Amino acid sequence: MAYQESPTIASPEVLINQMMTFAAANGWTVDRNNLVGGNRTATLHKTGVTDYVHVYNSDATSVRMRVSIGYDAGATPALQPNVSGEHQTLLGAGPYPNTFFFGSQGQLWLTVAIAASGEYRHFTCGCLDKNGEYDGGTYVDGTYWDTASYAASF
């Protein structure tokens, strides 16, 4: 399993950029990694897999991800061919004091320390292996914590 620890990442766009560097070093192909203003859009895939993972931010507090079957370099993540719904990992404003990157075969995992609260946010993407009748597939997932509400149980 590959591992990297990165201290003090300033913002979601810097986090995405470091994720792409880590992914490329661990067998993923980075198809794009564009920065426009403070927002980054990156796309990556595993060799031999027709699914693409799109990682992007549209604000200074979260990382968003989608999966598509096929890739159009001129299209936004939401307009990719056969695109999934959006997944958002709410990080809050940076900087983030520590980020842990893990990579194993077809998966990437990130754990981000949140400076304001001492909490962690997680997000992951990868390619599932075929098992029995299941054809496998690409996934994205992460932590979404709505800071405007909470639930309590007694």
URGIHU-V320958 format. One record per pair of residues at least 6 apart in sequence whose ideal C-beta (glycine too) atoms are under 8 Angstrom apart, sorted by sequence separation. I is the first residue (numbers start at 1). J is the second residue. If there is no record, write none. Layout:
i=(I I)
j=(J J)
//
This chain:
i=(9 24 34 45 57 58 77 102 103 113 114 128 130 23 33 34 45 56 57 72 101 102 113 114 129 33 34 44 45 55 56 72 78 101 102 112 128 9 32 33 43 44 55 56 68 71 72 77 101 102 111 112 127 128 20 32 43 55 70 71 100 111 112 127 128 32 43 44 54 66 70 99 100 111 112 127 128 6 30 31 42 43 53 54 66 68 69 70 99 110 126 127 20 30 31 41 42 53 54 64 68 69 99 109 110 125 126 30 31 41 42 53 54 66 68 98 99 109 110 125 29 41 52 68 98 109 124 125 17 28 29 40 51 52 67 68 96 97 108 124 125 16 28 29 39 40 51 52 66 67 96 107 108 123 124 4 17 28 29 39 51 52 66 96 97 107 108 123 124 27 38 39 50 52 66 96 107 123 2 24 27 39 50 66 95 106 107 122 123 23 31 56 65 66 91 94 106 121 122 13 20 38 64 65 92 106 121 2 17 19 54 64 91 93 106 120 2 16 20 64 65 92 121 13 17 63 64 92 13 16 45 54 62 63 119 11 13 62 12 43 52 62 63 54 61 62 61 91 61 90 61 89 60 89 43 60 89 20 41 19 41 87 16 16 31 16 32 31 13 12 11 12 16 12 15 11 12 12 12 87 89 90 87 88 89 90 87 89 90 92 84 88 90 49 87 90 65 67 46 63 65 55 67 53 67 67 66 65 15 27 51 26 65 49 12 15 22 63 14 23 28 15 18 22 46 11 12 19 26 11 18 10 11 15 9 10 23 53 9 22 51 52 8 9 51 53 8 8 19 49 7 8 9 7 19 6 7 5 6 5 5 6 15 4 5 3 4 15 3 2 3 2 3 1 2 1 2 1 9)
j=(15 30 40 51 63 64 83 108 109 119 120 134 136 30 40 41 52 63 64 79 108 109 120 121 136 41 42 52 53 63 64 80 86 109 110 120 136 18 41 42 52 53 64 65 77 80 81 86 110 111 120 121 136 137 30 42 53 65 80 81 110 121 122 137 138 43 54 55 65 77 81 110 111 122 123 138 139 18 42 43 54 55 65 66 78 80 81 82 111 122 138 139 33 43 44 54 55 66 67 77 81 82 112 122 123 138 139 44 45 55 56 67 68 80 82 112 113 123 124 139 44 56 67 83 113 124 139 140 33 44 45 56 67 68 83 84 112 113 124 140 141 33 45 46 56 57 68 69 83 84 113 124 125 140 141 22 35 46 47 57 69 70 84 114 115 125 126 141 142 46 57 58 69 71 85 115 126 142 22 44 47 59 70 86 115 126 127 142 143 44 52 77 86 87 112 115 127 142 143 35 42 60 86 87 114 128 143 25 40 42 77 87 114 116 129 143 26 40 44 88 89 116 145 38 42 88 89 117 39 42 71 80 88 89 145 38 40 89 40 71 80 90 91 83 90 91 91 121 92 121 93 121 93 122 77 94 123 55 76 55 77 123 55 56 71 57 73 73 57 57 57 59 63 60 63 60 61 62 63 140 142 143 141 142 143 144 142 144 145 147 140 144 146 106 144 147 123 125 106 123 125 125 138 125 139 140 140 140 91 103 127 103 142 127 91 94 101 142 94 103 108 96 99 103 127 93 94 101 108 94 101 94 95 99 94 95 108 138 95 108 137 138 95 96 138 140 96 97 108 138 97 98 99 98 110 98 99 98 99 99 100 101 110 100 101 100 101 112 101 101 102 102 103 102 103 103 104 104 112)
//
